[in-house]
């Protein structure tokens, strides 16, 4: 049961009487004897997951791919990166999650209050355990940025994809830089990361 980067925009899921979970509708081709069924939402299990998704706006619709063969996965021509988790927790924007395997669980956690208006950044999807995660990025491959206690990192929430490590997240209101680039409408804020770890961003905004 492995996820392999076939190209910049397509991954292969190799199944040997095993299964993976993937973004619903992301299968573009498959070989062998593979069955597909709904795997619910990424915010947990069952009805609670559906209620949490509606309340927070953070969630994903997953399908289970099971059997023997190879499943090819892609989504809207975006770049794909496969990350390995070893008993770790990854915070990820739900819409950037393409597939996951192994002993991994997903949930939605509260990330803190930043103000009013949209729920962007208020809640985040977490992937916990050991296994592989395939992530999507628009505009090119993921860019991995190191965070250390001496060098906290501030990122645009529309470019943020995922974070891993001993990190804490907070919200920074900074109107000046958005106004400077002509995006002064709405509530301008940034995500600040402190601690030790890696934050991954995409080279395009949502």
C-alpha positions as CSV (number, residue, x, y, z in Angstrom):
1,X,0.0,0.0,0.0
2,X,2.1,2.9,-1.3
3,X,1.5,6.3,-2.8
4,X,4.0,7.0,-5.6
5,X,4.4,10.3,-7.5
6,X,3.8,9.3,-11.1
7,X,4.4,12.8,-12.4
8,X,4.1,16.3,-11.0
9,X,0.3,16.1,-11.1
10,X,-0.6,12.4,-10.8
11,X,0.0,9.9,-8.1
12,X,-0.2,6.1,-8.1
13,X,-1.8,4.2,-5.3
14,X,-0.5,0.6,-5.3
15,X,-3.0,-1.7,-3.6
16,X,-2.4,-5.3,-2.5
17,X,-5.6,-6.4,-0.8
18,X,-5.4,-3.1,0.9
19,X,-7.2,0.3,0.8
20,X,-6.6,4.0,0.7
21,X,-8.8,7.0,1.2
22,X,-8.8,9.7,-1.5
23,X,-10.6,12.9,-2.4
24,X,-14.0,12.0,-3.9
25,X,-13.8,12.2,-7.7
26,X,-10.0,12.3,-7.9
27,X,-9.6,8.9,-9.6
28,X,-8.6,9.4,-13.3
29,X,-7.8,5.8,-14.1
30,X,-7.2,2.4,-12.5
31,X,-5.8,-1.0,-13.3
32,X,-6.8,-4.4,-11.6
33,X,-9.7,-5.3,-9.3
34,X,-10.5,-2.2,-7.3
35,X,-13.7,-1.2,-5.6
36,X,-14.8,2.3,-4.7
37,X,-17.2,3.5,-2.1
38,X,-17.8,6.6,0.0
39,X,-15.6,7.1,3.0
40,X,-17.5,9.9,4.5
41,X,-16.0,13.2,5.7
42,X,-12.5,13.9,6.8
43,X,-13.6,15.5,10.0
44,X,-14.1,12.3,11.9
45,X,-16.6,9.6,11.6
46,X,-20.3,9.3,10.8
47,X,-23.0,11.9,11.5
48,X,-20.8,13.9,13.9
49,X,-18.3,14.5,11.1
50,X,-21.1,15.8,8.8
51,X,-22.4,18.1,11.5
52,X,-18.9,19.4,12.2
53,X,-18.2,20.0,8.5
54,X,-21.4,22.1,8.2
55,X,-20.6,24.1,11.4
56,X,-17.0,24.9,10.5
57,X,-16.9,24.8,6.7
58,X,-13.7,22.7,7.1
59,X,-14.0,19.2,5.8
60,X,-13.5,17.0,2.8
61,X,-15.5,14.3,1.0
62,X,-13.5,11.1,0.8
63,X,-13.8,7.8,-1.1
64,X,-12.2,4.4,-0.2
65,X,-10.3,2.6,-2.9
66,X,-9.9,-1.1,-2.0
67,X,-8.6,-4.3,-3.7
68,X,-5.7,-5.2,-5.9
69,X,-4.2,-2.9,-8.6
70,X,-3.1,0.6,-9.2
71,X,-5.3,3.7,-8.9
72,X,-4.2,7.0,-10.5
73,X,-5.3,10.1,-8.7
74,X,-5.2,13.8,-9.7
75,X,-7.3,16.9,-9.1
76,X,-7.7,20.0,-11.4
77,X,-4.2,19.8,-12.7
78,X,-2.6,20.8,-9.4
79,X,0.8,19.7,-8.4
80,X,1.0,16.7,-6.0
81,X,3.5,16.1,-3.2
82,X,3.6,12.9,-1.0
83,X,4.7,13.3,2.6
84,X,5.6,10.6,5.1
85,X,4.2,10.8,8.7
86,X,5.8,8.8,11.5
87,X,3.5,9.0,14.5
88,X,3.1,12.7,13.8
89,X,0.3,15.3,13.3
90,X,-0.1,17.3,10.2
91,X,-2.3,20.4,10.1
92,X,-3.6,20.9,6.6
93,X,-6.2,22.9,4.6
94,X,-8.8,20.3,3.8
95,X,-9.1,21.3,0.1
96,X,-5.4,20.5,-0.3
97,X,-5.6,16.9,0.8
98,X,-5.7,14.4,-2.1
99,X,-5.1,11.0,-0.5
100,X,-3.9,9.2,2.6
101,X,-3.0,5.6,3.6
102,X,-1.6,3.7,6.5
103,X,-2.6,4.2,10.2
104,X,-3.9,7.7,9.8
105,X,-6.9,9.4,11.2
106,X,-8.5,12.8,10.3
107,X,-10.2,15.3,12.5
108,X,-11.2,19.0,12.6
109,X,-9.8,21.1,15.4
110,X,-10.4,24.6,16.6
111,X,-7.5,26.9,15.6
112,X,-8.5,30.0,17.5
113,X,-10.5,33.2,17.1
114,X,-9.2,35.7,14.6
115,X,-12.2,38.1,14.4
116,X,-15.3,38.0,12.3
117,X,-16.4,37.4,8.7
118,X,-15.3,34.1,7.1
119,X,-14.1,31.0,8.9
120,X,-10.8,30.8,7.0
121,X,-8.2,29.7,9.5
122,X,-10.7,29.3,12.4
123,X,-10.7,25.5,12.0
124,X,-8.1,23.2,10.6
125,X,-8.1,19.6,9.5
126,X,-5.5,17.4,11.2
127,X,-4.0,14.1,10.0
128,X,-2.5,12.0,12.8
129,X,-0.5,8.7,12.9
130,X,1.9,6.9,10.6
131,X,1.5,6.7,6.8
132,X,1.6,8.7,3.6
133,X,-0.3,11.9,2.8
134,X,-0.7,13.2,-0.8
135,X,-1.1,17.0,-0.9
136,X,-2.2,19.3,-3.7
137,X,-0.7,22.7,-4.5
138,X,-1.7,25.3,-7.1
139,X,0.9,27.2,-9.1
140,X,3.7,24.7,-8.6
141,X,5.2,22.3,-6.1
142,X,5.0,22.9,-2.4
143,X,7.5,25.2,-0.8
144,X,8.7,24.0,2.6
145,X,9.7,26.7,5.1
146,X,11.5,26.0,8.3
147,X,10.3,27.6,11.5
148,X,12.6,28.0,14.6
149,X,12.1,29.9,17.9
150,X,14.4,32.6,16.6
151,X,12.6,32.9,13.3
152,X,8.8,32.8,13.5
153,X,7.0,32.6,10.2
154,X,4.1,34.7,8.9
155,X,2.2,33.4,5.8
156,X,-0.8,34.4,3.7
157,X,-3.7,32.1,4.7
158,X,-4.6,31.7,1.1
159,X,-1.1,30.3,0.4
160,X,-0.9,28.1,3.5
161,X,-1.2,24.3,2.8
162,X,0.1,22.4,5.9
163,X,2.3,22.6,9.0
164,X,4.1,19.9,11.0
165,X,6.2,20.0,14.2
166,X,6.0,21.7,17.6
167,X,4.2,24.7,16.3
168,X,1.6,27.2,17.6
169,X,-0.6,29.3,15.4
170,X,-1.8,32.8,15.9
171,X,-3.5,35.5,13.8
172,X,-1.8,38.7,12.9
173,X,-3.9,41.7,11.6
174,X,-1.8,43.6,9.1
175,X,-3.7,45.7,6.6
176,X,-0.7,47.5,5.2
177,X,0.8,44.8,3.0
178,X,-2.5,43.8,1.5
179,X,-3.4,47.4,0.8
180,X,0.0,47.8,-0.8
181,X,-0.7,45.0,-3.3
182,X,-4.2,46.2,-4.0
183,X,-6.1,43.8,-1.8
184,X,-7.4,46.2,0.8
185,X,-11.0,45.0,0.8
186,X,-12.3,42.7,3.6
187,X,-10.5,41.7,6.8
188,X,-6.8,41.4,6.2
189,X,-4.9,38.9,8.4
190,X,-2.0,36.6,8.3
191,X,-1.1,33.3,10.0
192,X,1.9,33.4,12.4
193,X,3.7,30.2,13.3
194,X,6.0,30.0,16.4
195,X,8.1,27.1,17.6
196,X,10.0,24.4,15.7
197,X,8.8,22.7,12.6
198,X,8.0,23.1,8.9
199,X,5.2,25.1,7.2
200,X,4.4,24.3,3.6
201,X,2.9,26.9,1.2
202,X,1.8,26.9,-2.4
203,X,3.0,29.5,-4.9
204,X,-0.5,30.7,-5.7
205,X,-3.4,32.0,-3.6
206,X,-6.8,30.3,-3.3
